[in-house]
Amino acid sequence: MYDVRMITATPSIDDRVADLAGALNIANAELVATMETVLADETWSGPGVHSPTQTLAWTSGVSPERAKDIVRVASRRSEFPAV
């Protein structure tokens, strides 16, 4: 059965999800920009560290596959249009 409370509850949840997704997008963009600097300065390197991907996965807690994607985008960031 249809419940009118669903109409009033949905927009606030949708708004919250949209807000959280926006915050994640901003954080992801900042992480990519930071990794671009880390790659340029080579501050990712150190004893026992084999790659910037390893450093990012270890320091941020993201999966190695996600770290690989972030490093890949960061290394090509200058090729993308600025928004």
C-alpha positions in Angstrom: 0.0 0.0 0.0 1.1 3.5 -0.7 2.2 5.6 2.3 2.2 9.4 2.0 5.1 9.5 4.5 7.4 8.1 1.8 7.0 11.3 -0.2 8.3 13.5 2.7 11.0 11.1 3.8 12.6 10.5 0.3 13.7 14.1 -0.5 15.7 14.5 2.7 17.4 11.1 2.2 18.0 11.9 -1.5 19.5 15.3 -0.4 21.8 13.6 2.1 23.0 11.1 -0.4 23.7 13.9 -2.9 25.5 15.9 -0.3 27.7 12.9 0.7 28.4 12.1 -2.9 29.4 15.7 -3.6 31.8 15.6 -0.5 33.3 12.4 -1.8 33.8 13.9 -5.3 35.6 16.9 -3.7 37.8 14.7 -1.5 38.7 12.5 -4.5 39.6 15.6 -6.6 41.8 16.9 -3.7 43.4 13.5 -3.3 44.2 13.3 -7.1 45.7 16.9 -6.9 47.8 16.0 -3.9 49.1 12.8 -5.6 50.0 14.9 -8.6 52.3 16.9 -6.3 53.6 13.8 -4.6 54.5 12.3 -8.0 56.2 15.4 -9.2 58.2 15.8 -5.9 58.8 12.1 -5.6 57.9 12.3 -1.9 56.3 8.9 -2.2 59.6 7.2 -2.1 61.4 5.8 0.9 63.0 2.7 2.3 61.0 -0.4 1.4 58.6 1.6 -0.8 58.3 0.3 -4.3 55.8 2.6 -5.9 53.5 5.6 -5.4 50.6 3.2 -5.6 52.0 1.3 -2.6 52.5 4.5 -0.6 48.9 5.7 -1.4 47.3 2.4 -0.5 49.3 2.2 2.7 48.8 5.8 3.9 45.1 6.3 2.8 43.7 2.8 3.4 42.3 2.5 -0.1 42.7 -0.8 -2.0 45.8 -1.2 -4.1 43.5 -1.2 -7.2 41.9 2.1 -6.2 45.3 3.5 -5.4 46.5 2.5 -8.9 43.5 4.3 -10.5 44.2 7.5 -8.4 47.9 7.5 -9.3 47.1 6.9 -13.0 44.7 9.9 -13.0 47.1 12.1 -11.0 49.9 11.3 -13.5 47.7 12.5 -16.4 45.9 15.3 -14.5 47.4 18.1 -16.7 45.8 16.4 -19.8 42.3 16.9 -18.4 40.3 20.2 -18.6 40.1 22.3 -15.5 36.7 22.9 -14.1 
